[in-house]
Amino acid sequence: MIHLIKEKATPQQITEMLDALGTYIKLAADIRRKILAGGGILHADCEVKLLSDGSRQEDIWGADWLPKPQKVRFEALINIRPRQNNTTMEIQNPNIRAEVESIIRELLGGAN
């Protein structure tokens, strides 16, 4: 199940987002609106959820959240965008990485 998260996620939302992959959650974070979508099998599915809610593609970045160690991974196919100087799956810009991590920790952190 993919959830659109605009405020601190509930334990039930975390559990439902973990259903797809078990130990981690695929996410797409909108760094302009400071929201995210999480769950499902593909980062692209989360990206579609944000786009349908009014986000702009250039503001959306993919990542994974590992709740048990409270860790963020910054790799996703949706991050490959040469026009924004990101030529790999990993978010290369340290400022964007910091923004993505901040949003994820604010909305999902502390919830196991």
Summary of the structure (lengths in Angstrom):
residues: 112
radius of gyration: 12.5
end to end distance: 16.7
largest distance: 37.7
contacts: 356
relative contact order: 0.21
helix: 38%
strand: 24%
